[in-house]
């Protein structure tokens, strides 16, 4: 089994079905119930509705656990059948191939819990919690530290993995620790230093460890009205400088300091350039939007075209920030 990561009811691993005939019968109905759990694994589940680009093929198998026990049971099931595992959070920084994803896709978007600790000023949240929702909730309580994150369209798990950031702040600045599920089913807790954080990346990317929850250090005790006002300012800035009227994945490329990717793309004359239903946004050139009917291959081809054009003009190869999963045909 290989694992890649992009996040009440108890499911006992010991109760997993191992009877081959039962698995075969369930497969014929395109659904598998893990015995003794509330975990339902579906086959050929379309993923386009679960990505912000609204493109992509189907997962060979798909499950959305709602607890740590259910997540462990799903991982154990994949290991039992030697299935590759892909972790899917909000799907906001993801491009899924039109051919879909083989193996088991585990969506953590329903994996939710949160606790604001007034004594320590720490917020502990499960991997499936929405970052923008947390920013608004913290503002309502008068807790400072998450105002910058209101425009990050993802979940805690994905944000921790990629060191999400905006407005000169990032997850590494505020993370106290992250709880990870290891391939053997054990849990470990690591600090930011142990996660090897760099600009929009960490040691977790491309690895087999799965973020289950994270603890952030915030500053309680501020005026909720002031924190909310600052949060609204950050949100308004995003709305006026970035395209939200069409599906997108957010920023497509990492900024190759000292330049910004958007400026390089714009100077290359690519604003508005379109392949199929995919277009370089007019408002911000580091966004590719789905103007309607785009395929994942359209977006992939446009990403490749931008890279070649910027390389030719500036001798800079733009590195994608968006994570591509599945099979894509090389361009050029």
Secondary structure, DSSP 4 states (H G I P E B T S, - for coil): --EEE-------GGG----HHHHHHHHHTTEEEPTTSS-EEEEEEE-GGGSTT----EEEEEE--SSHHHHHHHHHHHHHTT--EEEESS-TTEEE-TT-EEEEEEE-TT---EEEETTTTEEEEETTSBHHHHHHHHHHHT-BS-GGGGG--SBHHHHHHHT-EETTEEHHHHEEEEEEE-TTS-EEEE-TGGGT-BTTB-TTTTSS-EEEEEEEE-B--S-HHHHHHHHHHHHHHHHHHS--SSB--S--B---TTS-HHHHHHHTT-TT-EETTEEE-SS-TT-EEE-SS--HHHHHHHHHHHHHHHHHHHS--PPB-SEEES------
